[in-house]
Amino acid sequence: MPAVIEPLSSVAFCLSLLMSSLLFLYLHSLSECHLTSRCCSSLSSVLSSPHSQLTELDLRDNNLGDSGAHQLCEGLRTSNCKLVTLRLSGIKISESEEQNLRSLQEELKRTGRQVDIKI
């Protein structure tokens, strides 16, 4: 009988690929992958990795919630982050967390980094 891959296992596998290989440039769309805030710590690590070349990340229509969005912000704040576009529509966050993301975008802009955060 073939093994059934649990959604979290497949997500963890994708994240480990992102973190450990040159797929940073190619695996950038994780839209509608049933990701939750539990995955955002790993994504934040990818964003802050000195080896990351990821410039675009699509996380639309996942259930990241406020804590997931907050974790992503931590990765975006690092000087190693090369992200230029982050798509977050449909991630189920509060208005206050949306405001935090907009504030972060302005903060990064003041430091010379242009990051287009699409909520």
N, C-alpha and C positions, 0 to 999 in steps of 0.2 A: 504494500500500500504506500503511495507516495506521501511524503511529509507535507503538511499544510504549513505554509509560512504565515505566521501571525503578522498583522499590519505593523506592530511596533518593531518586530524583528526586521522586516524589510526596510523600515525607515531607519533603524539603527545601522543596518548594512549600508544604506545610501550615505548616511552621515559619516560612517567610517571611511567610505571611499573618498568622500569630499575632503576629509581631514588627512588622508594618507597618500594622496596621489596627485597627478597633474590634472585630474578631472575638474579641478577648481574652475577652469575656463569653460567647461562644457556642461556640467550638471548644475544649472542655475535655476531651473524651473521646478519648484516643489509645490505648485498650485494644486489644490484639491487632493492632497495626499493624506488627509486625516491626521495632520500633525497637531500636537497639543503643546502646552507650555513645557511639558517634560522634554521636548526635543530642542527647546530654545537655548538651553545651556550649551549644547554641542554646537548649534549654529553660531552662537556668540563666540565660541572658541575658534571656529573656522574663520569668522570675520576678523578676529584679533591675531590670528596666526601670522608670524613674520613671513611665512611662505605663501600666504594666500594671495592669489591674483584675481579673486572673484570681484567683478565690477558690477554685476547685475544679479539680483536675487528676487524671484517671484514666489511669494508665500500666500498669494490670494486664496481666499475661501478655505482657510484652515481654522481650527478652534484654538488659537494661540492665547487668547485672553490677555488681561492686563499684565499678569506676571510674565508671560512669554514676551510681550512687547517690551517690557522693562528689561528683560535679559538681553534682547536684541540691541537695545540702546547701549548697554554696557560694551558690547562688541563694536558698535559703531563709533563709540567715543575714543577707541584706541587709535594711536598713530599708525599702527600697522594696517588698519582697515582701508581697503582700496575701493570699497563699494561706491558706485555712482548712482545707481537706481535700486530702490527697494520698493516692491509692490506689496501692499498690505491690505488692500480692500477686502472686506468680508471676513476679518479675523476675530470679530466679536470682542471689541474692546470698548471701554467706557469713554465718555466724552472727555474726562480728565486725562486719560491716557492718550487719547488723540491729541490733546493740547500739549502733553509732554513730548510727543513725537514732533509736533510742529516747532516747539521750542528748541528741541535738539537740532532740528534742521537749521534753524536760525543761528544757533550756537556754532554749529559746524561751518556755516557760511562766514561768520565773523572771523573764524580762524583760517579761512582760505580754502576750505573743503566744500565743494558743491556736491551735496547728496540729495537727490530727488526722492523724497519719501512720499509715495502715493498711497493715500489712505482711502 
